């Protein structure tokens, strides 16, 4: 795990872990504070429990990681029109303002509500939602929506929208 000051690029804390846990993240934040660094905001990759647990400073969900979550659920090339539209919406989120994105997302939810509520009768006689992956994608956005535009709520902090790293050999930024 890597904790980095976005402004300076300075690594504030590094910890090698087999699996990242919310406890590891919270311990890392505490470690940084104990050594005298003031944390103004946190940008992280979507551990929902972590986003909920961070309440001492503003938390921003990385928009790029939100896109990756949706791609994982829907694939990069969804076949259903609802999936194509949702993926395009999330791909176009980066320059949007919060109200615009929420408005378009709510419209998508409304337009596809009946489709998302379709059920299929299973061999066992029970029913299940037909479009589970689309429902999962919708839920992922709904779950993270509170944190996707935190940067807008605190313009004075210059919170970044995405987690980034500096490539020391090329002096450029990219996703990690």
C-alpha positions as a Markdown table, in Angstrom:
| # | Residue | x | y | z |
|---|---|---|---|---|
| 1 | Unk | 0.0 | 0.0 | 0.0 |
| 2 | Unk | 1.2 | 3.4 | -0.8 |
| 3 | Unk | 0.2 | 6.7 | 0.7 |
| 4 | Unk | 1.4 | 9.7 | -1.2 |
| 5 | Unk | 1.1 | 13.5 | -1.0 |
| 6 | Unk | -0.4 | 14.4 | -4.3 |
| 7 | Unk | 1.0 | 18.0 | -4.3 |
| 8 | Unk | 4.6 | 17.1 | -3.7 |
| 9 | Unk | 4.6 | 13.4 | -4.8 |
| 10 | Unk | 6.3 | 12.6 | -1.5 |
| 11 | Unk | 5.6 | 9.1 | -0.2 |
| 12 | Unk | 4.1 | 9.5 | 3.3 |
| 13 | Unk | 3.7 | 5.8 | 4.2 |
| 14 | Unk | 4.3 | 2.5 | 2.5 |
| 15 | Unk | 3.2 | -0.9 | 3.8 |
| 16 | Unk | 3.6 | -4.3 | 2.1 |
| 17 | Unk | 0.4 | -6.4 | 2.5 |
| 18 | Unk | -0.9 | -9.6 | 1.0 |
| 19 | Unk | -4.4 | -8.2 | 0.8 |
| 20 | Unk | -5.5 | -4.6 | 1.3 |
| 21 | Unk | -8.0 | -4.2 | 4.1 |
| 22 | Unk | -9.8 | -1.2 | 5.4 |
| 23 | Unk | -8.0 | -1.6 | 8.7 |
| 24 | Unk | -4.6 | -1.3 | 6.8 |
| 25 | Unk | -5.8 | 1.9 | 5.2 |
| 26 | Unk | -7.0 | 3.4 | 8.5 |
| 27 | Unk | -3.8 | 2.4 | 10.2 |
| 28 | Unk | -1.8 | 4.1 | 7.4 |
| 29 | Unk | -3.8 | 7.3 | 7.8 |
| 30 | Unk | -3.3 | 7.2 | 11.6 |
| 31 | Unk | 0.5 | 6.6 | 11.0 |
| 32 | Unk | 0.7 | 9.7 | 8.8 |
| 33 | Unk | -1.0 | 11.9 | 11.3 |
| 34 | Unk | 1.1 | 10.6 | 14.2 |
| 35 | Unk | 4.2 | 11.8 | 12.3 |
| 36 | Unk | 2.8 | 15.3 | 12.0 |
| 37 | Unk | 1.3 | 15.4 | 8.6 |
| 38 | Unk | -2.1 | 17.1 | 8.3 |
| 39 | Unk | -4.4 | 15.2 | 6.1 |
| 40 | Unk | -6.7 | 17.5 | 4.2 |
| 41 | Unk | -8.5 | 14.9 | 2.1 |
| 42 | Unk | -8.2 | 11.3 | 1.0 |
| 43 | Unk | -8.6 | 9.9 | -2.5 |
| 44 | Unk | -9.1 | 6.1 | -2.6 |
| 45 | Unk | -10.1 | 3.4 | -5.0 |
| 46 | Unk | -13.5 | 2.3 | -3.7 |
| 47 | Unk | -13.4 | 0.3 | -0.6 |
| 48 | Unk | -16.9 | 1.3 | 0.5 |
| 49 | Unk | -16.4 | 0.5 | 4.1 |
| 50 | Unk | -13.3 | 2.6 | 4.0 |
| 51 | Unk | -15.1 | 5.5 | 2.4 |
| 52 | Unk | -17.7 | 5.3 | 5.1 |
| 53 | Unk | -15.1 | 5.0 | 7.9 |
| 54 | Unk | -13.2 | 8.1 | 6.8 |
| 55 | Unk | -15.1 | 10.9 | 8.5 |
| 56 | Unk | -12.3 | 13.1 | 9.8 |
| 57 | Unk | -11.6 | 14.6 | 6.4 |
| 58 | Unk | -13.2 | 14.7 | 2.9 |
| 59 | Unk | -13.0 | 11.4 | 1.0 |
| 60 | Unk | -13.0 | 11.2 | -2.8 |
| 61 | Unk | -13.8 | 8.0 | -4.6 |
| 62 | Unk | -11.4 | 7.7 | -7.6 |
| 63 | Unk | -13.5 | 8.2 | -10.7 |
| 64 | Unk | -11.1 | 6.0 | -12.7 |
| 65 | Unk | -11.6 | 3.1 | -10.3 |
| 66 | Unk | -15.4 | 3.6 | -10.5 |
| 67 | Unk | -15.1 | 3.2 | -14.3 |
| 68 | Unk | -13.0 | 0.1 | -13.8 |
| 69 | Unk | -15.6 | -1.4 | -11.5 |
| 70 | Unk | -18.3 | -0.8 | -14.1 |
| 71 | Unk | -16.1 | -2.2 | -16.9 |
| 72 | Unk | -15.5 | -5.3 | -14.8 |
| 73 | Unk | -19.2 | -5.9 | -14.3 |
| 74 | Unk | -20.4 | -5.0 | -17.8 |
| 75 | Unk | -17.2 | -5.8 | -19.8 |
| 76 | Unk | -15.6 | -3.3 | -22.1 |
| 77 | Unk | -18.0 | -4.2 | -24.8 |
| 78 | Unk | -21.5 | -4.7 | -23.4 |
| 79 | Unk | -24.1 | -6.1 | -25.8 |
| 80 | Unk | -27.3 | -4.8 | -24.2 |
| 81 | Unk | -28.4 | -1.3 | -25.0 |
| 82 | Unk | -28.8 | -0.5 | -21.3 |
| 83 | Unk | -25.2 | -1.6 | -20.6 |
| 84 | Unk | -23.8 | 0.3 | -23.6 |
| 85 | Unk | -25.6 | 3.5 | -22.4 |
| 86 | Unk | -24.4 | 3.0 | -18.7 |
| 87 | Unk | -20.8 | 2.4 | -19.7 |
| 88 | Unk | -20.8 | 5.5 | -22.0 |
| 89 | Unk | -22.3 | 7.6 | -19.1 |
| 90 | Unk | -19.6 | 6.5 | -16.7 |
| 91 | Unk | -16.9 | 7.0 | -19.3 |
| 92 | Unk | -18.1 | 10.5 | -19.8 |
| 93 | Unk | -18.2 | 11.3 | -16.1 |
| 94 | Unk | -14.7 | 12.9 | -15.8 |
| 95 | Unk | -15.5 | 16.4 | -17.1 |
| 96 | Unk | -19.0 | 16.4 | -15.7 |
| 97 | Unk | -20.3 | 18.3 | -12.7 |
| 98 | Unk | -22.0 | 16.3 | -10.0 |
| 99 | Unk | -25.5 | 17.6 | -10.7 |
| 100 | Unk | -25.2 | 16.8 | -14.4 |
| 101 | Unk | -23.9 | 13.2 | -13.8 |
| 102 | Unk | -26.6 | 12.6 | -11.2 |
| 103 | Unk | -29.3 | 13.9 | -13.5 |
| 104 | Unk | -28.1 | 11.7 | -16.4 |
| 105 | Unk | -27.7 | 8.6 | -14.1 |
| 106 | Unk | -31.2 | 9.1 | -12.6 |
| 107 | Unk | -32.6 | 9.4 | -16.1 |
| 108 | Unk | -30.8 | 6.1 | -17.1 |
| 109 | Unk | -32.2 | 4.4 | -14.0 |
| 110 | Unk | -35.7 | 5.6 | -14.9 |
| 111 | Unk | -35.5 | 4.7 | -18.6 |
| 112 | Unk | -34.3 | 1.2 | -17.8 |
| 113 | Unk | -36.3 | 0.5 | -14.6 |
| 114 | Unk | -38.7 | -2.0 | -16.1 |
| 115 | Unk | -35.9 | -3.8 | -18.0 |
| 116 | Unk | -33.8 | -4.0 | -14.8 |
| 117 | Unk | -36.8 | -5.4 | -12.9 |
| 118 | Unk | -37.4 | -8.2 | -15.4 |
| 119 | Unk | -37.2 | -11.7 | -13.8 |
| 120 | Unk | -36.5 | -15.1 | -15.2 |
| 121 | Unk | -38.0 | -18.4 | -14.0 |
| 122 | Unk | -35.3 | -20.8 | -13.0 |
| 123 | Unk | -35.4 | -24.5 | -13.4 |
| 124 | Unk | -36.1 | -24.8 | -9.7 |
| 125 | Unk | -39.3 | -22.7 | -10.2 |
| 126 | Unk | -37.8 | -19.8 | -8.3 |
| 127 | Unk | -37.4 | -16.4 | -10.0 |
| 128 | Unk | -34.2 | -14.3 | -10.3 |
| 129 | Unk | -33.5 | -10.9 | -11.8 |
| 130 | Unk | -32.7 | -11.4 | -15.5 |
| 131 | Unk | -30.1 | -8.6 | -15.8 |
| 132 | Unk | -28.1 | -9.1 | -12.6 |
| 133 | Unk | -24.9 | -7.6 | -13.9 |
| 134 | Unk | -26.6 | -4.4 | -14.9 |
| 135 | Unk | -28.3 | -4.2 | -11.5 |
| 136 | Unk | -24.8 | -4.7 | -9.9 |
| 137 | Unk | -23.4 | -1.9 | -12.0 |
| 138 | Unk | -26.2 | 0.4 | -11.0 |
| 139 | Unk | -25.8 | -0.5 | -7.3 |
| 140 | Unk | -22.0 | 0.2 | -7.5 |
| 141 | Unk | -22.7 | 3.7 | -8.8 |
| 142 | Unk | -25.4 | 4.4 | -6.3 |
| 143 | Unk | -23.2 | 3.2 | -3.5 |
| 144 | Unk | -20.2 | 5.4 | -4.5 |
| 145 | Unk | -22.2 | 8.4 | -5.7 |
| 146 | Unk | -21.8 | 10.2 | -2.4 |
| 147 | Unk | -18.0 | 10.2 | -2.8 |
| 148 | Unk | -17.5 | 10.6 | -6.6 |
| 149 | Unk | -17.7 | 14.4 | -6.6 |
| 150 | Unk | -16.3 | 15.3 | -3.2 |
| 151 | Unk | -13.7 | 17.5 | -5.0 |
| 152 | Unk | -16.6 | 19.8 | -6.0 |
| 153 | Unk | -17.7 | 20.3 | -2.4 |
| 154 | Unk | -14.3 | 21.4 | -1.3 |
| 155 | Unk | -12.8 | 23.5 | -4.1 |
| 156 | Unk | -10.4 | 25.2 | -1.7 |
| 157 | Unk | -8.6 | 21.8 | -1.1 |
| 158 | Unk | -7.9 | 21.1 | -4.8 |
| 159 | Unk | -8.8 | 17.4 | -4.3 |
| 160 | Unk | -7.9 | 15.3 | -7.3 |
| 161 | Unk | -10.6 | 13.1 | -8.9 |
| 162 | Unk | -8.4 | 10.1 | -9.4 |
| 163 | Unk | -5.6 | 8.3 | -7.7 |
| 164 | Unk | -2.3 | 9.0 | -9.6 |
| 165 | Unk | 1.3 | 8.1 | -9.3 |
| 166 | Unk | 4.4 | 9.7 | -10.7 |
| 167 | Unk | 6.5 | 7.7 | -13.0 |
| 168 | Unk | 9.9 | 8.7 | -11.8 |
| 169 | Unk | 11.6 | 7.7 | -15.0 |
| 170 | Unk | 9.4 | 9.7 | -17.3 |
| 171 | Unk | 8.2 | 12.4 | -14.9 |
| 172 | Unk | 4.6 | 11.8 | -16.0 |
| 173 | Unk | 1.4 | 10.8 | -14.1 |
| 174 | Unk | -0.7 | 7.7 | -14.6 |
| 175 | Unk | -3.2 | 5.5 | -12.9 |
| 176 | Unk | -2.1 | 2.8 | -10.4 |
